[in-house]
Each structure stands twice: as structure tokens, then as C-alpha cells.
Amino acid sequence: MVHDVTVIPADTDEVLAHRTVLIRDGKIARILPPGAVAKVKDATVVDGRGKFLVPGFVDAHLHLATEGAIRGSKDATLSGLDLGRDHRYDRQVMLSLLKAGVTGAANLGGSVSSDDDLLWLRGEIDAGRIDGPKLYVGKLINGPRAAVAAKPEGAVPASKPEAPTTAADGVTAVRRARERGYDFIKPYQFLNRETYLAVVEEAKRQGFITTGHLPQLGCGTCADRDFTFAHPMTNVAHIEELARFARFGSDLAPKDIDALAQAMVDSRMSVSPGLITLKTIVGMYVQREVPPVPGEWLKLVDPVTRREWAPPANRYLSQAFRDQENADRFSAGYDFGRVLARELWKRGVGFTVGTDAPLPGLPFGVSAQQEMIELREIGLKPVEVLRAASINAHRLFDPGAGSGAVREGERANLVLLNADPLADIQNVAKIDGVFAQGRWLSMEQIDRKLAEGEAFQRDLERQLQARKPAAP
């Protein structure tokens, strides 16, 4: 029970002061008016005076680090790490998300081993055995790059469901994802026109939403812009995908903003802009280093991820990245993306908050708060930012499970803030605690649980240091 709190439901612009919120069996049972007396036997009472209860945040685009991904890595240094038997690595990642108020997370595709780990982890969290956000696990479906190359350098590999180049194999890939229990489909850009259409249409038949990359342009079997918007996914995973369409043929011409915005409106696709992602990539290109991580969040980044952020693993700091064609347009692409995102917002295109974490410089959790600030800076009102971070994501990934608003009967994934986010969106970082699957975790409890894993993190660091090759 949260007593005497200001409720910001986020599905409307209203603010409900001095409410008492009763939570039972993972859901919001009652929201009592000011002055009402609640007597609930053996209830945990959370003092809400001067605080604000908002819907839990959802990162609609990340790539969760898991023990399964480490064990399945082709890098012997990683696959040989001793991770213990308690899923401590997975637990630390989940707690990092909760610490930032992220009570929902959509994983946009990984390896078979990492997906197996995530599907297991999803069940453990749902059962209350592991603290973490509600997980939505996506199946990445992609073809071989050679299948959509404008100038193929070799034979295109034979089609198979794991890398389809035919409609039949694309359909099989989607059906296998349904059998395996995935939550949604992520089409990727190296699907040819025939296969892309088959994946998107079969996903609809199977009841999946689709969020991913727009298809490749410019080859004989590739989609074109008209085809792509005529056969839309549910959601576009990056604003950069639309900027890529603008770069092809028009070179980021301002007139293309209007054309792309109208095409998005007509297609009814939503978008996860990922402005903080673009900003971070441009920062690495311009500054030649990983941008600073806010506050003390760097210490929560596990040693394996920090290794991936450093050269030579970090491709964004490589010379090859700098030498690629059109690299000098990265900054212009970020500017174009921000203006395009603002135009999409003005025309009513739905936004969700996605970060691509743990891309170098973007830790799990706090990067969602950074993206919320980016959306505020292009003009969204604070309540619209909250809506993008919660309501819109629930409508996208879990439409049958309620709206995600702070309303009676809704799932109790909530964030209790110490300051008003409607006065300053940066107050989303001032978290007193969260309700995850209806279970209250104060910030003190989350920090204590994270501290319990510090010895594991130090041991992981020692193992990595011991496996470093000797200096020549």
C-alpha cells in the first residue's frame, strides 16, 4: 500500500493528489480518494507523502547480456569464464534495470543460447523467483547479407529458416518462433523483398507484433520505399532506419522529412526513436572515445560489457568504422533524425523509449532515462514522455495485459519518484523504489542486492585479467 501519494496515471494529463494505492496479487486493487482510510491486515505500507507514483518504464529496444550469450560466445576468453550456478550475472543485469525504474524490457534478438537463457529468465521473473522487469523476448529473423547486395561478391547461400531467402523459409522461421514461445518478431534488413513480406505477413497471422529494421534498398530483389510502407511492420526499431531511407537517393534532403513522416502516418507504424543511441554513436565518431556514463552507473556495468566497450572490441572506435562510405554524414544523420522525430511526434506517430543498450556508453537502465530526456528536448511534454516510456510500450508488446497506466485493475509495475517528473523530466532519475510484478523494492533494497553481487563482479574481472594475452 502506498499512502498519501500523488498519482500520475499517464494515460491522460490528469494528476491525482493525496491518493492511497492498494496493491494485491500483482495488480492495483484500489486507488482511494483523499481522506479515505484503508485498513489492510499485514500490508506493507510505503510512505508516499511528497512523492509521485508513475507507470514503470519500458526499454523497448535493448540486447540483454546473459550468461547464455557468454557461454555461447565464439570468443574463448568469454565462453571459458566460470559464472557459477546461481545466475548471478543475469540477476545483476535485471537489478540494474530496476534501479533505473525499468520494469519492462524488450530484447530485440540474440543468439540461440542467449535467447534460451532469456526465455528461462522470463519465466523465473514471472514466477517471482528472480527480481527483474517484465521481459519480452523477440526472435531475430534475418537473411544473408549477400542476398541483398547490389553487387554480390559471391554466391548467395542456400535458403534455410535460420537465414531465409525464400518466402517458405521465412514462414517456417516465424512458425518456429511461435512454437518456441517468443513474444514478438524482429525482421532485419538483409531479408529480400519476397522474404521480408512473408515474415511480416506470417507474423500477423501468428498474432505477433513486428519491430525491427526496414529492409535493404538498392538491389534487384530488395524492397523499395513504397513497398516497405505498403507492407508495414508494427514498429520501426530506430529513427536511423528512416534516416537510412532518406540517405538512399536523396542524401538527407529536408523535403524527405515531410515524405517520410507522411509515409509513417499512412502506414500506422510506430517508432522507437533511439535518439540517445544516435547521439552516442556520433559522440564516439567525433570524440574517438566512449561518452561519459552518468553518475555512478559505470560501476554497475559488468566486466564483460566493459570489455566490449573498449578497443579492439568496440567497432565504433575502429578505423574501419571511420573509413566506411558516408561516415562523414553521421553527425548530419543525427541532426536529421532529431528533426524527423519531432515531425513524427507533431503528426501523432506513436513513440516508445528504446536505447539499444548495452551499446558502448549506454548502460542498462539509466540509458532509458537518457532517452526520455532526449524526447523532452525535441518537444514532447513530460507526460508524453512518460507515456512513450510506459503506456505506448504496453500497447505495443502486451496489448492484452492492460494499458500500463496507474489505474485500478492494471498490473502493478510502477515507479515511486521523490520529485515531480512533470515539472522536470530529469526527475525520473530520483527514484525511491519500484513495484516489479507487484512486489515492492525500495532503492535501499535494490542497492543492497546489487552490493551482494560485487564480489562476483570482482571475480569476473580477475578471470578476464588472467586470460589477457601477454604483452609482446
N, C-alpha and C positions, 0 to 999 in steps of 0.2 A: 504494500500500500504506500503510495506517495501522497503525503499530506500537505495541503495548502500550497500547491504548485501552480504556476502559470502554464497552461497547455496551449501549444501551437499545433493544431491538428495537421496543417499544411495542405489539406485538400481544398481549403478555402482560405480567404485572407483573415478570417476571424482569429481573435486571441481570447482565451478563456482564463480569466484570473481567478485565483484562490479556489482551485478545484482540488478534490481528493480523488485519486485514481486507484481503483481496486483492481488487482491483477490476480487471476486464478486460472490454474491449469494452462498456463502459457498464453492466455488471452486477456484483453482488457475487459473485465467483467462489468464495471460501473465507472462512470465519471460523475461524481456527486457535485451539486451546486455549492456555492459559498455558504458556509454556516452549517451545512449538513453534518451530522455526527455519524461516523462509521465505527461500528464495533465488530471487529472480526477476530475471532479467537485464534491465538497463536500466530497472528500475522506479523511479518517483518515490516516495520514502519520506517519509511525513508522521509526525512525532513525536507520538504520542498520549498520552504519559505525563501523567497528571493531567487528562486531557480526556475528553469524553463524546461518543460518536457516536450521533446520533438521526436518525430519518427527516426528510427535508426537509419544510418546512411548505408547506401549500397554502392560498392565499386562494381560498375557494370562491365569492366574490361580489365582483367588482370591475368597473370600467369603464375599461379601459385607454386612456390617452391615446396617440394615434398620429398620425403625420404625415398619414395618410389622413383622420382626423377634422378636422385643422386645414385641410387643403387643401379639404375639402368643406364647411367651415363657411359658414353663411349670413351670418356677420359678416365684412365685407370687410376689417376690420383683421387678422383671423386668416388668412383664405384667401389674402391677398396676401403673407404672410410668405415670405421666402426661407429655405428649410430645407436647402438644399444637396442633395447627391446621395448621401450616404453613410449615410442613415438614422441620423444621429447622435442625433436626437430619440428615436427608438424604442430605440436602443441604451442611452441614458441611463436610460430608464424601466426596461428589463429589468435593468440593473445595480443600480438602486435596490432592486428586489425581491430580487435575490440577496444584496445586502448585509445584508438582514434575515433571511436564511435561507429565503426563499420560493422554493422550487424547482418549484412548480406554481401555476398561476393560471388561474381560470375567468372569462372575460369574459361577463357576462350581458347581451349585446345592445348594439348601437350602430347607427350609420348604415351605409348600404351601403358608402360609401367607407372608413369605419374598419374594417368587417368585412373588406373586401378586403385592407386592409393587414395585419390580424391573421392572416388565413389564409396570406398570403405569409410573414409573420414566423414563424408556427408552423413552416412548412417549413424556413426558414433556421435556426432554432434546432435542430430535429430533425436537420438535416444537419451541425450543428456549425460553421456559418459565422458565427453570431451567438451570443454568450453570453446565456443567459436561461433562465427557468424553462420547464418543460413547459407549453404553452398549450392550453387547452380553450376553443374558441370557440363561443358559444351564439347561436342565432338567436332574436331577439325577435319574437314574434307577438302583435299587439295590434289591437283594433278601435277605431273612433272613439268618443270619449267620449259623443257624442250617442246612441249605440246602447244605452247602459245608464243614461241619465239618468232619474231618477224623474220629472222634469218637463222634457221636451225643449223646448228653446227654438227649434228649427228642424227641418227635415227631416234624417233620418239619411242620410248619404252612401251612394251605391250601393256594394254589397259588391265587394271585389276582394281578391286574395290578399295584397296589401300592407297591407290594413286590412279583414280579413274580418268579415262579419256573417252569413254563411251557413256551414253545415257543409261544403259543397262547396269554398268558397274557403279555409276553414281547412285542409282536407285537402290542397289544392293547395299552400298555403304550406309545410306540413311536407314534402311530397314535393320541392319545390324546394330546401328546406334540405338534404335528403339528397343531391340532385344536386350541390349547391354544395360539399359537404364539411364542413358544420358538425358539431360534436361533440355538441351537445345542443340542446334546445328550451326557450326561456323563454316560457311563456304569461304574458300580462299581464292586469291586472284589468278592462280595458274590453272583453273578449270576452263576448258574451251567452251565455246558458246553452247553447244549441244549438252555438255555435261553439267554446266552451270544451271541451265534451265531445268534439267532433270532433277538435280539436287534440291533446288528451291521448290519445285512443284511437289516432289515426293515428300519433302519436309512438311509442307502444308497438309498433305493427305494424312501424314502420320501424327498430326497435331503438334508439330514442333514450331517454335519460332526460329527465325534465322537472323543471326547478327554476325557480320564478318566484313570481308574486303570486297570491294567492287571488282568485277573481272578485268583481266588484262585487255588492253586495246592494241590495235595495230597489226594483227596478223590475219591470215586468211581464215582461220577458224575461230578468231576472237569475237567477242561481243562488240557492239558499238554502243555509243551513249544511249541512243533511242531504245535499243533492245534492252539494255540494262534497266532503264526506268520503266519500261513496259512490263518487265517481269521482276518486280522488286523483291528484295529481302524485307524482313520486318524492320531491321535496324542496320545502320551503317556504323562500323566499329571505330572509325576515325574521321575527323574532318579532313585529314590529309588525303583520304581516299577520294574525296570530291575535288580537292586541290590537284590531285594527280590527273583527274579527268580534265581539269582546266588547263593543266600544263600540256596535255596532248593536243597539239594543233593550234591552241590559242595563246599559249605562253602566258598564262595568268592574266589575261586581258580583263579589265574591270567589268566590261559588258557581260563576261561569263558569270559573274556573281548573280546577276538577275536571272540568267538562263538556268543555272544550277539550282538556285533557290526555288524557282517555279517548278522545275522538274521534281524536286523533293516534295513540294506541296502536292503536286498531282499524283505522285507515286504513293503518298501517305507513309513513306518511310520515316522513322525517327533516326536520331544520330547521337552517338556518344562523342562529343567534340574532341576530347583529349588535348585541349589546348596546353595543359601543363606538360604533356608529352612532347609536343612540337617545340615548346619553349626550351625544354631541357635538351633536346637533340641539337637545336640551333646553338644553345649555350656551349655544348661540347665542341661543336664545329668551330665556333668563333673563338672561344677561350682556350680550347685544347685541354680542357680538364673537366672532371665531373663537377657540376654545380654544387655548392654547399647544401647540406641537408639541414632542415630546420631544427632548432633547439637541440635536444639531446637524442634525437631519433637515430642518429648514426650508430649509437651503441646498441640499438636493437636490431641492426642489420646483421644477419648471421655471417660467419666467416666464409661460407661457400659463396654467398651472394657478393660479399665484398671482393672476393677473388675474381668474380665475373665482371665487376665494375672496373678493375684495374687492367692496364695493358699486360699481355697482348690479347686477353680475352675480350676486352671492350672494343668492339669493332668501330664504335663511333669516334674513338681516338686514334684509329689506324690511318696510315697514309692511303691505303686502298679506299677507305671511305671518303677521304678528301679528294681523291683523284677521280672518283666516278663522274660520269657525264652529268652536267647540270648541278653539280654540288654547290656552285656559287649562287644558286637560286634558293637555297634552303631558307635563308632569312626572309626573302620575298614570299616564300610559300607560307611561312608562319604569319606574316602580315596579312596575306590573302585569306588564310584560314580564319583569322580573328574577324575580319570584315564579313566574310561569308557566314560565319557563325552568328554574328549579330543580325544579319539579314534573315537567316533562317528563323531565329527567335522572333523577330518582328512579324514574320509571316505565320507564326504559330506551329512551326515544326517542333515536335517533342524532343526534349533533351534528356539524356541520362548522364551521370557522372562516371567517367571511365578514365583510367590512368595508365594502363599498360605496365603497371608495377610488376616485377622489380626492375624495370629498365634502369640503367645506371643513373643514379641520382634521385630515384623515386622509390623510397621505402614503402613497404606495405603499410597501409593505414593513413599516415599523415599525407600521402600524396593525394588522397581523396579530398582532404581539406584544402590542399593547394588548388585542386581543380575547381572546387567550389568558389574560391577567391577569384580565379580566372574568369569564371562565368559571371560573377558580380561585376568584374571590371569591364566586360563588354556590354553591360547594361541591364542584366536581369535584376529584378528586385530581389531582396533577400528571401522572401517567401517563395519566389520562383526558383531560386537556387535550392532551397530545402526540398521543394517539390521534385526537382530534377534528381536530387540525391536520394530520393525515397519513393514517393508516390509513382513517378514515371517508371522507375526501375521495377517496382512490383507489378505494374501493369504490363511491362514487357516480359519479365521472366516467370511470373507467378500469378497470372490474372485470375485463376480460380481460387486463390487463397486470401482474398480480400484486397483492400486498396493500399494497405500500408500506412494509412493515416492513424493519428491518435484518436480513435473512436471506439465506442463500446462494440465488443464482438470481434475486433481486429486482433491479429497476432501481436503479442507484446514484445516486439523488437524496437526498443526505444533508447533515447539518449537523454540524460539529465544534464543540463548545462548550468553553469554558475553565472552566466551573463546572457543578455538578450541577443540572439542572433539576428533579430530584425532591426536592431539598432546598429549592429556592426557584424557583418558575416564572419569576420575573423573570430568572433566569439564561439564559433563551432569547435574551436580547439580547447575551450575552457570546460572540460568535461568532469562532472562529479562522479558519474558512473553510468552503466548501461544495463538495460534488460535485454538479455540474449535468450531467445526462446522462452521468455517469461521469467527467467532466473536473474535476480539482481546481483550485479557485481560492481562494487564500488571501485573507484580508481585505486584506493589503497589495496584492495584485494587483487586487482589486476597486476599492480606493480609488485606485490609480494609474490604472486605466481611467476611473474617474469624473472624476478630475482632468484627464485628457486632453480631456474634453468641456466643461470650464469655459469655454474661450474661445467655444465655440459658444453656451453659455447666455448669456454676456455679450452676444454679438452679437444674440441673440434679444431680450434685454432692451432693447438700443439701438433695435432696429427697432420694438418696441412703444412705446417712449417717443417716437420720432419720429412715430408715427402717432396719438398722442394729440391730440384736438381742442384747439385753443387755448382758454384760459380766457376766459369772457365779460368 
